[in-house]
Amino acid sequence: MFVSEVSNLASAVAELMGEEDGVDAGVPRGTRDEWREFFADGVFSVLFGAFVDLASGASSAASSPAALDALGAALARIPDEQLFDHQLPAKFLVEDVDCDANFPEKLLFLLNHLCPLVAAAEAPAVQRTAFRLLLR
C-alpha cells in the first residue's frame, strides 16, 4: 500500500537524519540541519494529518493495519516542534469544550483529536500511536 511505503521511507530518512553520529554514516551536518529545518515539517505534517484522518475514519480510503503501523512508526520520530505546532483543525467549537485550564488552542486541538483514538479498541496500532504521541 502506498501509505505504508511512504511512511516507511519517511521513518528511515528521519532515523538517519536524526542520528547524532550521522556525519560518520556519511551524512553531513548541513544536510541533517536542512532536513530538520525544511523537509521534516512538510513530511511529518502530511503523515500526521493522514494518521488522524485514517485513524478517525474521516478518510474515504480503507485503512489497513499495515498502513497504520507504518504511520505510527514514522510518527514516533516526529519532532516535538512539529507535533505541538500541528495544522489540525478544531474538532469542537470553543464554546462546546468544558475546560477551565488555559491550554493553548493547538494543545487542546491535539488532545481532542488524539484522546478518542486511545479508546479505539478495534485498532491496536492506532491506540499505540495516539498513546505515544500523548505521552510527549
C-alpha positions in Angstrom: 0.0 0.0 0.0 1.3 3.5 -0.9 0.8 4.9 2.6 2.9 2.2 4.1 5.7 2.7 1.7 5.8 6.4 2.1 5.7 6.1 5.9 8.5 3.5 5.9 10.6 5.8 3.7 10.0 8.8 5.9 10.8 6.8 9.0 14.1 5.6 7.6 15.1 9.0 6.4 14.1 10.6 9.8 16.1 7.9 11.6 19.2 8.6 9.5 18.9 12.3 9.8 18.2 12.2 13.5 21.4 10.3 14.4 23.9 12.4 16.1 26.7 10.4 14.5 25.1 10.9 11.1 28.4 12.5 10.0 30.1 9.1 10.5 27.4 7.5 8.4 28.1 9.8 5.5 25.5 12.4 6.2 27.0 15.9 6.5 25.8 18.1 9.4 24.4 20.6 6.9 22.2 18.0 5.3 20.8 17.0 8.7 20.2 20.6 9.6 18.4 21.2 6.3 16.2 18.1 6.9 15.2 19.4 10.3 14.6 23.0 9.2 13.0 22.5 5.9 11.9 19.0 4.9 10.8 17.4 8.2 7.9 19.9 8.6 6.4 19.1 5.2 6.8 15.3 5.6 5.5 15.0 9.1 2.6 17.4 8.7 1.3 15.2 5.9 1.9 12.0 7.8 0.3 13.3 11.0 -2.8 14.6 9.1 -3.1 11.2 7.3 -2.8 9.3 10.5 -5.6 11.4 12.2 -7.8 11.1 9.1 -7.3 7.3 8.7 -7.5 6.6 12.4 -10.7 8.6 13.0 -12.3 7.1 9.9 -12.6 10.6 8.3 -10.7 9.3 5.2 -12.6 7.5 2.5 -9.6 5.3 1.9 -9.6 1.9 3.6 -7.1 1.9 6.3 -5.2 -1.3 6.8 -3.4 -2.3 9.9 -0.1 -2.3 8.0 -0.6 1.3 6.9 -1.5 2.4 10.5 1.6 0.6 11.8 3.8 2.3 9.3 2.4 5.7 10.1 2.8 5.0 13.8 6.5 4.1 13.2 7.1 7.2 11.2 5.3 9.4 13.7 7.5 8.1 16.5 10.2 10.3 15.0 8.1 13.5 14.6 9.9 16.3 16.2 8.2 17.9 19.2 8.1 21.3 17.5 6.0 19.8 14.6 3.8 17.8 16.9 2.8 20.8 19.0 2.7 23.2 16.1 0.4 20.9 14.0 -2.1 22.1 11.4 -5.1 20.0 12.7 -8.4 21.8 12.6 -10.5 22.4 15.6 -12.6 19.3 16.4 -15.2 21.0 18.6 -16.4 24.6 18.9 -14.7 26.5 21.6 -17.9 27.0 23.5 -18.6 23.3 23.4 -15.4 22.4 25.3 -15.8 22.5 29.0 -12.3 23.2 30.1 -11.2 25.6 32.8 -7.5 25.2 32.1 -5.8 27.8 30.0 -4.4 25.4 27.4 -3.1 26.9 24.1 -5.6 26.2 21.3 -3.2 23.9 19.4 -2.7 21.7 22.5 -6.4 21.5 23.0 -7.0 20.5 19.4 -4.3 17.9 19.7 -5.9 16.4 22.8 -9.4 16.5 21.2 -8.1 14.5 18.2 -5.8 12.0 19.9 -7.6 11.2 23.2 -10.6 9.4 21.5 -8.1 7.4 19.4 -6.6 5.8 22.6 -10.0 4.1 23.2 -10.1 2.6 19.6 -10.2 -1.0 20.8 -10.6 -2.3 17.2 -7.3 -0.8 16.2 -4.3 -1.5 18.4 -1.9 0.3 16.1 -4.0 3.5 16.4 -4.1 3.1 20.2 -0.3 2.7 20.5 0.5 5.7 18.2 -2.0 8.0 19.9 -0.8 7.0 23.3 2.9 7.5 22.4 2.1 10.9 20.9 0.1 11.9 24.0 3.0 10.9 26.3 5.2 13.6 24.8 
